[in-house]
Amino acid sequence: MYEYTSSKSLFERAQQSIPGGVNSPVRAFKSVGGTPVFVAKAKGAYLYDEDGQKYIDYIASWGPMILGHAHQPVISAIQQKAEDSTSFGAPTLLEIEMAELIKSMTRNVDLVRMVNSGTEACMSAIRLARGYTGRNKFIKFEGCYHGHADMFLVKAGSGLATFNIQAVPGVTAANAQDTLTAPYNDLAAVEQLVADHKEEIAAIIIEPIAGNMGCILPKEGFIEGLRKICTENGIVLIFDEVMTGFRMASGGAQEILDIDADLVCYGKVIGAGMPVGAFGGKKEIMEHIAPLGNVYQAGTLSGNPLAMAAGIALLKELKADPGIYKELEAKTIYLRDGLDKVLSESGVPYVINQRGSMISVHFSAQAVTDFASAAAADLSRFNRFFHEMLKRGIYLPPSAFESWFLNNALTYTDLDETIAAAKSSLEAITGGR
Ligand code: KE4
């Protein structure tokens, strides 16, 4: 079983200079308890902590590492590009190549703007929708997370759900007043909001397959219903595909759900681990973005050459071999079925949600279809399961409100090891009862 000697001392040291010892709250293990693992390096499907202990990785840097860590074509692309300097603040050929690559892999992106994070992508998309429609309000869904911009921090998922932060100090009422919320999968609630706020709603933004409450799947007809509501009411439908983009399929959730959004936000995979986000969509909307239009949006490092080189190398490989997605899904289904077996044998109530290479385990006797049902699950049992798995060298997201992400460097031996660790972890938790 693992001890975390170096991580313990590093965490103490980190807290002297960094708030909570981390540069993003969900890394702090605050909800699961214990000491966060300080990662020294990673290769393929494995992380290595500062004591050299190896873990099978199911976070994949929260999604980007879809082909595994230190994937050679990505590393070589960064190394080669770094020789030419790291940033120019001027347009480059690489940005054209990235934009053309994104357009060639997705179904309705006429123009795309690169930014530096998923947060920037989503906040810019909302600003654009407001500028395009002349309306102020937007609808988001409880438990969905679109980054940490003020207007999104209303009943959000990910770290806010993890820490049960309902109202965020510093987010003014003025900033939150135009954010309307509805439960995920509740079309009637959306219809009511639209009826109550006629002509006031600029956008509906959604994670078409949600990953910030654990993995939550849209019910039959839900996303289609949103599409219809938006079309009928002149509302911009924004798919936040920061997680699902280029992960669910080359065309992301738009492809697997066969539904076109008006704007799509990307991140994670398109940067291959470098700081990248993007938003794009129909020309009639995107042409309102400066300098074409007056909806201002900017970024010193947007389209950074190293980030573009990394993202292009990864996307080219995914585009060239879409069979990777089938391989990844088969591995995820294998893991799901293995976990299903050991969980059912353990006798504890559970549900597993899975689509493509996103999966989550909820210790719940009821279906988990929205934030309320995710929050009603046995969170302390998840936390115990998390630590038992970690002790066995399996690195899961340190929160019941996060999706797991598989990478294609995982072997079936890794999956079998994970399933065996889950069996033994559940025995430890239930005393083998
Ligand atoms: P970033 O600003 O963290 O790059 O992206 C924000 C974002 C937007 N939309 C979706 C669907 C997202 O999942 C995210 C960020 N995801 C979290 C994981 N749940 C990032 C992890 C973290 O906050 O450290």
Boltz pocket constraint, residues with backbone or C-beta under 6 A from the ligand:
constraints:
  - pocket:
      binder: B
      contacts: [[A, 24], [A, 25], [A, 26], [A, 27], [A, 62], [A, 116], [A, 117], [A, 118], [A, 119], [A, 120], [A, 122], [A, 145], [A, 146], [A, 147], [A, 148], [A, 158], [A, 159], [A, 207], [A, 211], [A, 212], [A, 240], [A, 241], [A, 242], [A, 243], [A, 267], [A, 268], [A, 276], [A, 277], [A, 401], [A, 402]]
      max_distance: 6.0
